[in-house]
């Protein structure tokens, strides 16, 4: 290192000394010659430099030190911030450099093709060696084809013997899917295994290797197409049968081509084939087959975009009604799913062109990610199918079992997707596990803590919500009641908010945040809100007591605050009524002073009948009893009448007629219906007996001219 410093000082002196020699006379205003003593150190330094440059090791060390010094000086220079236009300009400049000169993909492709042609020319053997190569290729293909044909024939005879169908049924079971995969893949795979063992009897040749690669690619293509068809079949559901029929019967061969081309391109990267064919020729063949696989994928996407979009968009009615945002997102994804897929294919082709035959980059990685997506879909479909199987459980624990089972299957789906993401990242040279074990250890620990907190909060919410549902919804007779329907939304909301707040606080604490000021601030804010919103607090407290005391419930017919109607909804602050005219009234709980509920336990249908003056009371009572008995025997009304007719006697006299009062004990809210039916039956009974309803009586007194009076009585109509 001292030698390096001396050389560096000498070089700097060599550059600076002439400048000083030329500049000093001008500065001093004199043209006196330089002192001869100043040249002695220069001569010694030149001798040291000459000795250092004559030694090869010292010269190499000097060059290495100078390069390190140059790199250090570049890194120490401050970076100049650039604007958006500067970044765009630099990007365009880099792109131009990449597509110009020797780095241009066109130049590299031409060099790759020339080198592949050279290797191909080197592979050309004399004509007398062709029969051996062709015999090896034909022998392997013939043996494999004959064995596959024999196994297919045996499978066909077995299906005929046991009456098995050749294609998948409309609603396939797990065994049907396994049998379909074995029928499509089994004969070819078993034939390939036998062919591999039989091929050892043949002498090694290029033809035999290419035949084995071709057989391997065709088997992998069959496996890929069978897995894709099984994945489509797992998406079976209502209104999806036509789309599944199209994919099952028309998508197998295109998928087989995609898988075969991709497998052939992957096999070309085998070191033995690379050695036999040549590096550039093997890369060229692999690139061509991968490009063909990408083009077939694009054609498949365009051809089957509508059936696959139908499978994505079609969701169960319950999900469309309860999860509208998710349903809209899935609808949008189903309508435009092919656009990002085609963009991915185009990017893969462009990356293959830019890489100039480097098949280990974008195209192979995209194809491997596609295979991983298909496998992930199959696994999720199998898990979903297993979750849909009915299972027997204790009636009391059925609700808990069902929801905990769904929770477990949701975790399984999450684990499958995490495994897919990890494998997909490893395809691209990345890894979540590697990141967690390396620089991102602290971040990973905190993220895992956050995920564990959310999962634990989710489990607590499921248990608490199920307990509330089990306690309120099921009455003694095992049926849902109105009170539970009223209280459950309020209790569920309170539980959800409490669990959510606790989970957020715990998550923030796990992330390293000090939550003490947050809790103190929340307490102060809650106290301020309590003082500032007294009416809101009054509504909440009053509503809580009304719901706890069960004064009203959803679907009750009540009179609240001067409004008569049916309760349609309850919140923590208001009650919503709909009256007989269809008008909705929203009433705060604090304004409710009294509640008249017509829907509890039973009701009374009260009748007030005016007796005609020409009919005796006993006959009128007998007639009313007869009508009441007929009404109780009516099959449409007897379920609403819970007691015999209770005749309460003469209530009063109005307009010269006696008023009889009677009543029925009825089902809740059915009293008005029973009253209307009784009045109609009484009118018909009077008409059949030739009697008329009571009419008001009017007394008229006529005063004569002599001062006498003559009274007349009559009925006024």
Secondary structure by P-SEA (a helix, b strand, c coil): caaaaaaaaaaaaaacaaaaaaccccccccccccccccaaaaaaaaaaaaaaaacaaaaaaaaaaaaaaaaaaaaacbbbbbcaaaaaaaaaaaaaaaacccccaaaaaaaaaaaaaaaaaaacccccaaaaaaaaaaaaaaaaaaaaaaaaaaaaaaaaaacccccccccccaaaaaaaaaaacaaaaaaaaaaaaaaccccccaaaaaaaaaaaaaaaaaaaaaaaaaaaaaaccccaaaaaaaaaccaaaaaaaaaaaaaaaaaaacaaaaaaccaaaaaaaaaaaaaaaaaaaaaaaaacaaaaaaaaacccaaaaaccaaaaaaaaaaaacaaaaaaaaaaaaaaaaaaacccccccaaaaaaaaaaaaaaaaaaaaaaaaaabbbbccccaaaaaaaaaaaaaaaaaaaaaaaaaaaaaaaacccaaaaaaccaaaaaaaaaaaaaaaaaaaaaaaaaaaaaaaaccccccccccaaaaaaaaaaaaaaaaaaaaaaaaaaaaaacccaaaaaaaaaaaaaaaaaacaaaaaaaaaaaaaaaaccccccccccccccccccccccccbbbbbccccbbbbbccccccbbbbcccccccbbbbbbbcccccaaaaaaaaaaaaaaaaacccccccccccccccccccccccbbbbbbbbbccccaaaaaaaaaaaaaaaaaaaaccccbbbbbbbbbbccccbbbbbbbbcc
